[in-house]
Amino acid sequence: MEGSLAIIFIFGGIPAIIISLAYLKNRRIERTALIASGKDASIFEENSSKPKHYLTLKYGMFLVGLALGVLMGAYLEANTFMDEAAAYFSMVLAFGGLSLVLFYLLMKNKLEE
């Protein structure tokens, strides 16, 4: 078990660190080039005009959907002949996805008003 964790860390962690450092270096170079040419680097600010409470609502709905999926998976596993892994996996994905679709519809209606 410990050997497999070490392999996962080596082949997963080290490339992730290298990619992150390359991304940060390229971002710094792009911003420096924009500032040197006299342009504003405010285009790199991510979603500064979008309120953060919508993001909180999205994650809250998603986590509630996952919890409902776990509960429904337990119900299916106990009361049907469905395999345990299939019951949990399918219900978690179904309810998690359903919660994100519901969030999309709520935001679509909110922005149309």
C-alpha positions as CSV (number, residue, x, y, z in Angstrom):
1,M,0.0,0.0,0.0
2,E,2.8,2.4,0.9
3,G,4.7,1.7,-2.3
4,S,1.7,2.5,-4.4
5,L,1.2,5.8,-2.7
6,A,4.8,6.7,-3.4
7,I,4.4,5.8,-7.0
8,I,1.2,7.9,-7.3
9,F,3.0,10.8,-5.6
10,I,6.0,10.6,-7.9
11,F,4.0,10.3,-11.2
12,G,1.2,12.6,-10.1
13,G,2.7,15.2,-7.7
14,I,5.9,16.1,-9.4
15,P,4.4,16.7,-12.8
16,A,1.7,18.8,-11.2
17,I,4.3,21.0,-9.5
18,I,6.2,21.4,-12.7
19,I,3.1,22.4,-14.7
20,S,2.0,24.9,-11.9
21,L,5.4,26.5,-12.0
22,A,5.4,26.8,-15.8
23,Y,1.9,28.3,-15.7
24,L,3.0,30.9,-13.1
25,K,6.1,31.8,-15.0
26,N,4.2,32.3,-18.3
27,R,1.5,34.4,-16.5
28,R,4.2,36.6,-15.1
29,I,5.8,37.0,-18.6
30,E,2.5,37.9,-20.2
31,R,1.7,40.5,-17.5
32,T,5.2,42.0,-17.8
33,A,4.8,42.3,-21.5
34,L,1.4,44.0,-21.2
35,I,2.7,46.5,-18.7
36,A,5.9,47.2,-20.8
37,S,3.7,47.9,-23.8
38,G,1.6,50.4,-21.8
39,K,-1.6,48.3,-21.6
40,D,-3.6,47.5,-18.5
41,A,-3.2,44.0,-17.0
42,S,-6.8,44.0,-15.6
43,I,-7.9,41.5,-18.2
44,F,-6.3,38.8,-16.1
45,E,-8.7,39.5,-13.1
46,E,-11.0,36.5,-13.0
47,N,-14.7,37.2,-12.7
48,S,-14.2,40.3,-10.5
49,S,-17.7,41.6,-11.5
50,K,-19.5,38.3,-10.7
51,P,-20.7,38.1,-7.1
52,K,-19.2,35.3,-5.0
53,H,-22.5,34.3,-3.3
54,Y,-23.6,32.5,-6.5
55,L,-20.5,30.3,-6.3
56,T,-21.4,29.5,-2.7
57,L,-24.9,28.5,-3.8
58,K,-23.5,26.4,-6.6
59,Y,-21.2,24.4,-4.2
60,G,-24.0,24.1,-1.6
61,M,-26.4,22.7,-4.1
62,F,-23.8,20.3,-5.4
63,L,-22.9,19.0,-2.0
64,V,-26.6,18.5,-1.1
65,G,-27.0,16.7,-4.4
66,L,-24.1,14.4,-3.5
67,A,-25.5,13.7,-0.1
68,L,-28.9,12.8,-1.6
69,G,-27.1,10.6,-4.0
70,V,-25.3,8.7,-1.2
71,L,-28.6,8.3,0.6
72,M,-30.4,7.0,-2.5
73,G,-27.4,4.7,-3.2
74,A,-27.8,3.2,0.2
75,Y,-31.5,2.8,-0.3
76,L,-31.0,1.0,-3.6
77,E,-28.2,-1.2,-2.3
78,A,-30.4,-2.3,0.7
79,N,-33.7,-2.8,-1.1
80,T,-32.8,-4.0,-4.6
81,F,-30.5,-6.5,-6.1
82,M,-28.3,-3.7,-7.5
83,D,-24.5,-4.0,-6.9
84,E,-23.3,-1.7,-4.1
85,A,-20.7,0.1,-6.2
86,A,-23.1,0.7,-9.0
87,A,-25.8,1.9,-6.7
88,Y,-23.7,4.5,-5.0
89,F,-21.7,5.6,-8.1
90,S,-24.8,6.1,-10.3
91,M,-26.9,7.9,-7.7
92,V,-24.0,10.2,-6.6
93,L,-23.4,11.2,-10.3
94,A,-27.1,11.5,-11.0
95,F,-28.0,13.7,-8.1
96,G,-24.8,15.7,-8.3
97,G,-25.4,16.4,-12.0
98,L,-29.1,17.2,-11.3
99,S,-28.1,19.7,-8.7
100,L,-25.8,21.5,-11.2
101,V,-28.5,21.5,-13.9
102,L,-30.9,23.0,-11.3
103,F,-28.4,25.7,-10.4
104,Y,-28.0,26.5,-14.1
105,L,-31.7,26.9,-14.5
106,L,-32.0,29.1,-11.4
107,M,-29.2,31.4,-12.6
108,K,-30.6,31.5,-16.1
109,N,-34.0,32.7,-14.7
110,K,-32.3,35.1,-12.3
111,L,-30.2,36.8,-15.1
112,E,-33.3,37.1,-17.4
113,E,-35.1,39.2,-14.8
